Amino acid sequence: MTSSLAYRDALRVLQQAVVGLASWVDLSPPIDPFSQPLAASSVVEEYLGWGNNRQLFKTQNWGQPLRVIFDSIKLQTKQSNLDRNQRNWPVCFFEDNVQFPKIPYPSQDTVNIEDLKAPIRAAIASLSEPDWQNFSLLLLLIEKFGAYLSVGEQADVSLLDWTRTTAAVAAALANQPEAKNLALVSGDLSGIQNFIYTISSDGALKSLRARSFYLELVTQEVVEQLLETLDVPRTNVIYAGGGNLYLLVAGDDEAGLDLTIKTVQKKFNSWLRQKFQGKVFLALDYNRFPVRAIASSDFSQVWEASSKKLAPQKLRKFKHEIGEMLQVRDAYTPCQVCHRDDTPDLKPLNDNEADSSLACDTCRSMFELGARLFKVEAIARTNIDTPKIPGALYRLNCGDSYYHLFDTPKQAQAISNSSYFIINNWTLANYKTANTSLMLLGNYGHRIKDDEEEGRDGFIHSREMAKRAEGIQRFACLRMDVDRLGQIFAKGLGDKQTLTRLGGLSRQMSYFFKVYLNSLAAARIENLPHTARSLTSKSRENLLFIYAGGDDLFVTGPWNEIVEFSFDIYQAFRAYTGYNQDITLSGGISLHDPKYPLYLAAQQSGEAEEAAKGNGRDSLGLFGEVFKWDEWLGISQHRLIESEVQTYLQDEARPELFGIFPLVQQLQRPDINYTRSFVRNLLNTANLQAQILREFADSRRKPHYANEPKDTRYYLHLPRIAYTLSRLPDNVRTADSFKPVRTSLKNPRTAPYFKAIATWLELLNRKP
């Protein structure tokens, strides 16, 4: 690869970008990457504005704050034009040896971009002559310093995205500079949920996390095979994660491209079928388009068409291997973890437990991997099966390759004839070894010394989560994802829907879920927006990320920490995306006893998430209730209540404490000493309301007049609440801190939230 024309031209683009940075900080580099033109110089200059001489970097607007790409997203929601395109990212870069980078939040404040010059100057000055030929090192340097720096006429395009796109186009056209077409290769690993979630509770959390990590490596291996067979460098990977991938390649040789794609797909699916018993399938295809589309909104149609092109394949999985799949095979005792029955090689899942479940080789492997993942910081990929490598924590087979896991980059890079991946680490010294790439992973996990595993270090498990929960001893599962992400990528940017901007949008989303969520979990106070609302100021350290990727997440932890962490995530995400009303999250939380089967827990949190999606999105399903996030947080009232109800309640004033969170927060104050019977009466009132409303909905009860269902929902509580409040001790009922609670509970606008409020309080105050 290093001698190919594609690699040569992509490297030259990286060198030119670093030279541009050097010029900006008043350095004179020892090389001249402009001495020879790129093969596709006319294309990248015409469509991407990338000239092939030093004047490019003298005439462009170097060193400008990067505008927030999220401000340009618009779907159906009407938003004020005055509130758009005015935010910048703060001056920031990825520092050496910082495991959890602080979340940068956009603002309209003035940005002093000069603060970037000193670290950039030091980094470039330290480059040796071989370093200037190191593709991996230069790409990392540009990401480290150029992810939040605008250097061109397009203020919302970063140096990183401009450089990567230019390098990708230059590499794709290096062998065919006169080509009229490019192609977007798209892939989708379907069946991921079947592989990850359908496992028993025995060792489930540990295994679940390992399975998620393994599938990230499987996705990575598909990318690696495509890069090798299509002969393009890593800059041509537009996106890869969560089972999805997009690559940019030349498109004129349709027959050759078609053959290459089908060969890779067939070979990989053969391995997937045998490894996962047909549960996981790789859909892989490409979509050709005119070169000019990279710089216009036409590219949005390319992106959308590429995704749609995979749908027929996913409906006819393994059609080329149907004969193999229909062959009569022996069936054996099913694995007690994943339930596959095609292997006789069942052994105890956990050698430390006498009555451990009998499991297949894959489940045993995932269980063992889960116990070691907390140490993994670097990976070496080889094409040679070497079972035992000194210092390796574990070895995984993916297709024809083997991934060896290490706890330091130095150990991984000691393996010769390999490529290397370093996890969430931007330290330049780690990339001095060629073929080293950054791998982003949402991988936060609290570590404990597990008494049930003879005191060995490991990730926190559900039993320990429940023990550390406040109030009732339960652990919880949280699942969240971005609403309408497909629409955002397909048409959200409108006329700005170019390849470069879509790459930037994809990257910023990945940063939030794969980088900044780790930071939010590890150091929540430092990473929350200053306007964020929190029930407590405690850390959320007892969390375990099962998966956090391109636009979604699955996190477990003590139930109270998960509930509060979900609010942290939502508020951080909204601030990170500039409070754009078209970019929202929906989520679902389920609470469980630590012995509850995890696959059912995952299913129930998924159902709560779907219920939130069904509530018009931008919602949270929790405690069997579904409300908009603003209703949970008590942020706003006007856009929450539909116009019909607003008209019905027009004479009722807004309560002093509106929503669920504000009332729970006030009632948890130490100076408000309410009784448990108060909470039970509140819950009984909510249940009675719900029962009567269900009877109306099911026609088991006929309304005596038109507004009886509404009166039941908003006014039935009044006599019961009045009675409940009268039973409180005088010192509680008349206290100044209780007054807003008293008036708000009697307000009909608060009535829909009784069950959520009472349930939350009941669980918080339940004694172990």
Secondary structure, DSSP 8 states (H G I E B T S, - for coil): -TTSHHHHHHHHHHHHHHHHHHHHTT---S--TTSS--TTHHHHHHHH---SSTTHHHHS--SEE-B-GGGG--SS----GGGSS--B--S----TT-SS------BSS---GGGGHHHHHHHHHT--TGGGG-HHHHHHHHHHHHTTEE-SS-TTSBHHHHHHHHHHHHHHTSS-TT-SEEEEEEEEEE-HHHHHH---STTHHHHHHHHHHHHHHHHHHHHHHHHHHHT--GGGEEEEETTEEEEEEE-S-HHHHHHHHHHHHHHHHHHHHHHHTTS-EEEEEEEEEEGGGGGSTHHHHHHHHHHHTTHHHHHSTTGGGHHHHHS--------TTT---S----EES-TT-TT--EE-HHHHHHHHHHHHGGG--EEEEESS--S--TT-SEEEEETTEEEEEESSHHHHTTSSS-EEEEES---GGGG-STTEEEE-----B-EEEEGGGTTEEEE--HHHHHHTSSSS--EEEEEEEETTHHHHHHHTTGGG--HHHHHHHHHHHHHIIIIIHHHHHH-HHHHS-TT---S------S-EEEEE-SSEEEEEEEHHHHHHHHHHHHHHHHHHTTT-TTS-EEEEEEEE-TTS-HHHHHHHHHHHHHHHHTTTSSEEEETTEEEEHHHHHT--STTTS-HHHHHHTTTS---SS-SHHHHHHHHTSTT----HHHHHHHHHHHHHHHHHHHHHHTTSS--SSTTHHHHHHHHTHHHHHHHHHHTS-HHHHT-TTTHHHHHHHTSGGGGGGHHHHHHHHHHHH---
